Amino acid sequence: MNKYERIAREVKERIMNKTYSSDQPIPDEISLASEFQVSRMTMKKALDTLVSEGLLIRKRGHGTFIVKSAYHSPVNVVVNEMLGLTNLLRGKDIKNKIIAFDVQFPSEEVASQLFIDSKSPVYHMIRLRIVEGEPYVMEKTYMPVNLISGLTEEVLYGSIYKHIKEELGLNIVGSHRTIRASKSTKMDQEHLICASDDPILEIEQVGFLDTGIPFEYSFSRHRYDKFVFTTVNRMR
């Protein structure tokens, strides 16, 4: 393991242990380089690693901050798990139904997760994903308008991730996910065609670009009989 990787692991452990406050910037590169007795370039590379994993975000002129969702989801999702449904079910007939699509000012929670202020507009989208004629997932998603430009109904009927990568030239690297069991709501029953006593698998997700900036805050409601989620854990 390289020196910068060891430092990145130590800083990551400090983040998870809440050694640093989420409301204040972490110590600057010069201070950390002095503490770890390495060059500033090595320290920058270590922090860049955590930025790319979505644990840290840099605010020009203000310092480097911890992404709040990092506290709630210590396992970082690797790149190839951030495929989107279109790529995940490649070859299947996938259609999208738009339930809601508008631009609004974010709630305090949405603004916090996307690391924006309450006056920065966001896209608000609810889509039903239909696979081979059957409803699979209902997604409620928020994306910053200033970051993810050009979203239209035409894009929503296709792949949003494809638009982000190919049209906007942005690189999606990973996410923090919280997976929970939930009772079905009337909206689930209407659109996912499930019974009132059917469980729903909900995934709360914050997606990150390679700059460490969050581009997506979403809630995906999955039919219990259509998905199995498997985790792979590796010892280093």
VENWO-V912972 format. One record per residue. N is the residue number from 0. PSI is psi in radians with two decimals (999 if undefined). Layout:
n-><N | N>
psi-><PSI | PSI>
This chain:
n-><0 | 1 | 2 | 3 | 4 | 5 | 6 | 7 | 8 | 9 | 10 | 11 | 12 | 13 | 14 | 15 | 16 | 17 | 18 | 19 | 20 | 21 | 22 | 23 | 24 | 25 | 26 | 27 | 28 | 29 | 30 | 31 | 32 | 33 | 34 | 35 | 36 | 37 | 38 | 39 | 40 | 41 | 42 | 43 | 44 | 45 | 46 | 47 | 48 | 49 | 50 | 51 | 52 | 53 | 54 | 55 | 56 | 57 | 58 | 59 | 60 | 61 | 62 | 63 | 64 | 65 | 66 | 67 | 68 | 69 | 70 | 71 | 72 | 73 | 74 | 75 | 76 | 77 | 78 | 79 | 80 | 81 | 82 | 83 | 84 | 85 | 86 | 87 | 88 | 89 | 90 | 91 | 92 | 93 | 94 | 95 | 96 | 97 | 98 | 99 | 100 | 101 | 102 | 103 | 104 | 105 | 106 | 107 | 108 | 109 | 110 | 111 | 112 | 113 | 114 | 115 | 116 | 117 | 118 | 119 | 120 | 121 | 122 | 123 | 124 | 125 | 126 | 127 | 128 | 129 | 130 | 131 | 132 | 133 | 134 | 135 | 136 | 137 | 138 | 139 | 140 | 141 | 142 | 143 | 144 | 145 | 146 | 147 | 148 | 149 | 150 | 151 | 152 | 153 | 154 | 155 | 156 | 157 | 158 | 159 | 160 | 161 | 162 | 163 | 164 | 165 | 166 | 167 | 168 | 169 | 170 | 171 | 172 | 173 | 174 | 175 | 176 | 177 | 178 | 179 | 180 | 181 | 182 | 183 | 184 | 185 | 186 | 187 | 188 | 189 | 190 | 191 | 192 | 193 | 194 | 195 | 196 | 197 | 198 | 199 | 200 | 201 | 202 | 203 | 204 | 205 | 206 | 207 | 208 | 209 | 210 | 211 | 212 | 213 | 214 | 215 | 216 | 217 | 218 | 219 | 220 | 221 | 222 | 223 | 224 | 225 | 226 | 227 | 228 | 229 | 230 | 231 | 232 | 233 | 234 | 235>
psi-><2.31 | 2.82 | -0.76 | -0.54 | -0.67 | -0.71 | -0.74 | -0.70 | -0.72 | -0.79 | -0.67 | -0.74 | -0.67 | -0.67 | -0.83 | -0.55 | 0.03 | 0.61 | -0.63 | 2.56 | 2.47 | -0.21 | -0.11 | 2.68 | 2.61 | 2.92 | 2.57 | 2.93 | -0.70 | -0.78 | -0.75 | -0.67 | -0.68 | -0.73 | -0.77 | -0.05 | 0.89 | 3.00 | 2.79 | -0.59 | -0.72 | -0.70 | -0.71 | -0.71 | -0.67 | -0.78 | -0.61 | -0.63 | -0.75 | -0.49 | -0.80 | -0.43 | -0.09 | 0.27 | -0.53 | 2.71 | 2.41 | 2.29 | 1.93 | 2.23 | -0.11 | -0.40 | -2.92 | 2.20 | 2.74 | 2.32 | 2.14 | -0.61 | -0.27 | -0.54 | -0.47 | -0.20 | 1.46 | -0.27 | 2.07 | 2.29 | 2.24 | 2.90 | -0.82 | -0.03 | -0.14 | 1.08 | -0.49 | 2.72 | -0.63 | -0.78 | -0.58 | -0.66 | 0.76 | 2.36 | -0.29 | 2.68 | 1.87 | 2.20 | 2.61 | 2.36 | 2.18 | 2.05 | -0.66 | 2.50 | 1.97 | 3.07 | 2.33 | 2.92 | 2.45 | 2.64 | 2.98 | -0.71 | -0.82 | -0.78 | -0.71 | -0.77 | -0.57 | -0.02 | 0.76 | 3.01 | 2.96 | -0.15 | 0.05 | 2.04 | 2.62 | 2.61 | 2.41 | 2.08 | 2.41 | 2.09 | 2.51 | 2.19 | 2.09 | 2.12 | 2.14 | 0.70 | -0.04 | 2.41 | 2.25 | -0.86 | 2.48 | 2.15 | 2.26 | 2.12 | 2.48 | 2.32 | 2.42 | 2.24 | -0.67 | -0.36 | -0.82 | 1.55 | 2.84 | 0.30 | 2.23 | 3.01 | -0.61 | -0.74 | -0.74 | -0.51 | -0.26 | -2.31 | 2.06 | -0.72 | -0.66 | -0.72 | -0.76 | -0.76 | -0.78 | -0.69 | -0.68 | -0.25 | 0.49 | 2.61 | 1.98 | 2.23 | -0.40 | -2.99 | 2.88 | 2.29 | 2.47 | 2.14 | 2.24 | 2.69 | 2.52 | 2.70 | 2.57 | 2.50 | 3.03 | -0.61 | -0.71 | -0.83 | -0.62 | -0.79 | -0.58 | -0.04 | 0.98 | 2.82 | 2.84 | -0.43 | 0.17 | 2.39 | 2.74 | 2.43 | 1.98 | 2.33 | 2.05 | 2.20 | 2.42 | 2.04 | 2.59 | 2.56 | 3.02 | -0.16 | -0.10 | -0.01 | 2.30 | 2.32 | -0.16 | 2.36 | 2.07 | 2.77 | 2.04 | 2.17 | 1.93 | 2.41 | 2.35 | -0.46 | 0.09 | -0.22 | 2.51 | 2.24 | 2.21 | 2.34 | 2.59 | 2.13 | 2.33 | 2.40 | 2.30 | 999>
